[in-house]
Amino acid sequence: MAIAAPAVPGAAEAVKQSGRTDVKVTGLSLPNMSKPYIKEGVADSIVLWNTGDLGYLTVYTANALTRGELKRGDNKIMAGRLGQIEVVDDEVRLGLPFIFNKENIDQFNF
């Protein structure tokens, strides 16, 4: 498991070059960096926040703050198409990361 964007393709390349098929790589990375290894099956999936959802939530939250719809002490925000989102102290939490795999990775270009 690699925990930085360039570490996933690095680990995947090492596994690929070793010829081992009993080792799978995963981790936190960018789709474009890891796409070849996911398509080859060296990595089954990677995780990262869906940047579209993260951008949407950021703008939605900023708008709610400027309108006074989100105030100190609130523990949730209804964020449009994302539904209810948890707020802890001063953090608005998108939630679980998005799983990029062979079936969906071509839908993302970053």
C-alpha positions as CSV (number, residue, x, y, z in Angstrom):
1,M,0.0,0.0,0.0
2,A,1.5,3.3,-1.1
3,I,0.4,6.5,0.6
4,A,1.5,9.2,-1.9
5,A,0.5,9.8,-5.5
6,P,3.8,8.9,-7.1
7,A,4.4,6.0,-4.7
8,V,1.6,3.9,-6.2
9,P,2.9,3.8,-9.8
10,G,6.4,3.3,-8.3
11,A,5.3,0.3,-6.3
12,A,3.3,-1.0,-9.2
13,E,6.3,-0.8,-11.5
14,A,8.4,-2.7,-9.0
15,V,5.8,-5.4,-8.7
16,K,5.4,-5.6,-12.5
17,Q,9.2,-5.9,-13.0
18,S,9.5,-8.6,-10.4
19,G,7.0,-10.7,-12.3
20,R,5.0,-11.4,-9.2
21,T,1.3,-11.9,-9.8
22,D,0.5,-12.7,-6.1
23,V,1.1,-9.1,-5.0
24,K,-1.4,-6.3,-5.7
25,V,-0.7,-2.6,-5.2
26,T,-3.2,0.0,-3.9
27,G,-3.0,3.3,-2.2
28,L,-3.7,7.0,-2.5
29,S,-2.9,8.3,-6.0
30,L,-4.1,10.2,-9.1
31,P,-6.0,8.3,-11.8
32,N,-3.8,9.3,-14.7
33,M,-0.6,8.2,-12.8
34,S,-2.0,4.8,-11.9
35,K,-4.2,4.1,-14.9
36,P,-1.8,1.8,-16.8
37,Y,-1.2,-0.4,-13.7
38,I,-4.9,-0.7,-13.0
39,K,-5.6,-1.6,-16.6
40,E,-2.8,-4.2,-16.5
41,G,-4.2,-5.6,-13.2
42,V,-1.0,-4.9,-11.2
43,A,-3.3,-2.6,-9.0
44,D,-7.0,-3.4,-8.5
45,S,-7.8,0.1,-7.4
46,I,-6.6,3.4,-5.9
47,V,-8.4,5.8,-3.7
48,L,-8.6,9.6,-3.7
49,W,-11.4,12.1,-3.2
50,N,-13.5,12.7,-6.2
51,T,-12.3,16.2,-7.2
52,G,-15.6,17.1,-8.7
53,D,-17.4,16.4,-5.5
54,L,-14.7,18.1,-3.4
55,G,-14.9,21.2,-5.6
56,Y,-18.7,21.2,-5.4
57,L,-18.6,20.9,-1.6
58,T,-16.0,23.7,-1.3
59,V,-18.1,26.1,-3.3
60,Y,-21.4,25.0,-1.6
61,T,-19.8,25.5,1.8
62,A,-18.3,28.9,1.0
63,N,-21.7,30.0,-0.3
64,A,-23.5,28.7,2.9
65,L,-21.0,30.6,5.0
66,T,-21.4,33.9,3.2
67,R,-25.2,33.6,3.5
68,G,-25.1,32.7,7.2
69,E,-26.6,29.2,6.5
70,L,-23.6,27.5,8.1
71,K,-22.6,28.7,11.5
72,R,-20.1,27.9,14.2
73,G,-21.4,24.9,16.2
74,D,-23.3,23.3,13.3
75,N,-22.6,19.6,13.0
76,K,-24.0,19.0,9.5
77,I,-24.8,20.8,6.3
78,M,-27.2,19.8,3.6
79,A,-25.0,20.2,0.5
80,G,-27.2,19.9,-2.6
81,R,-26.6,16.8,-4.7
82,L,-24.1,15.5,-2.0
83,G,-26.8,15.4,0.7
84,Q,-26.0,15.6,4.3
85,I,-22.3,16.3,5.1
86,E,-20.7,16.0,8.5
87,V,-19.2,19.1,10.1
88,V,-16.8,18.7,13.0
89,D,-15.5,21.9,14.6
90,D,-14.2,23.8,11.6
91,E,-14.0,20.9,9.2
92,V,-16.6,20.1,6.6
93,R,-15.9,16.4,5.8
94,L,-16.6,15.1,2.3
95,G,-16.5,11.5,3.7
96,L,-15.1,8.4,2.3
97,P,-12.6,8.6,-0.6
98,F,-13.6,7.6,-4.0
99,I,-12.4,4.2,-5.3
100,F,-11.0,4.3,-8.8
101,N,-10.9,0.9,-10.5
102,K,-10.8,-0.6,-14.0
103,E,-14.5,0.0,-14.5
104,N,-14.5,3.8,-13.8
105,I,-10.9,5.2,-14.2
106,D,-11.3,6.2,-17.8
107,Q,-14.0,8.7,-16.7
108,F,-11.4,10.9,-14.9
109,N,-8.6,12.9,-16.5
110,F,-6.4,14.3,-13.7
